[in-house]
């Protein structure tokens, strides 16, 4: 069986899946493995903040894609376009100059990304958690929405992903949707596509991959945690983010105090204060992914409930594909005239 729709054709992928961009987790070898498996592999530009680093990895990826000419599989870069991200403008300029095929925007105005990418035929997909932001992105001409629902790893939305997909399809019927949140096996992917998404978006399961270079403790936490172990915190970036509720997470708490909330909302201070908050969060996360660190602050989605082993990326994709068609056949077998 083969799966094909307008978005898989536009992205040049053979299976409707994206390895989501994960801060401090996704590496270029991981992206290459995802591309080789025929899906879209993506990474956050913020994983490469040193001078000349992002340029180097994009040159490497573009050369890799040239070596695979005619084969399915693609890559993309996630950029936080929020003003509080001090690397946003520079990283976008670098990505546009290197003609990154897919740009995924988060937490801000995607206008420059859309105009710049469309000039060379690139695609731009925008993270959305509600219809208000979705309308702004659609009006700017985005190529699709990343519908971020409840339980997604990292910055999660407030609504069940199936409901968000249906609402987006109703309001913007011509805009393709990538479903993020709750996808870690073939059945959950089929569920999202049945709800109206064109492609699924999975991150947490790829943390538990042999290629991921995060600590053994982080991977084991993914495998052994349950959905009730996932909590939302504002402490890392000021925006609700899902993490495993470790002892360190409990220690720092999940809510900003009154002063932090005031500084984050004050028009004069919010941009710079959010920068401070994010830098502190980055430091916590950077330390947490290292082996032997006891201040464990690990991003993960509620799909930890479904992840039971660590395996290579190609096996993750292959297994999900097998489960997808099995789930489809099972449903099909229950339908009669």
Order of alpha helices (4+ residues) and beta strands (2+ residues): alpha-beta-alpha-beta-alpha-beta-alpha-beta-alpha-beta-alpha-beta-beta-alpha-beta-alpha-beta-alpha-alpha-beta-beta-alpha-alpha-alpha-alpha
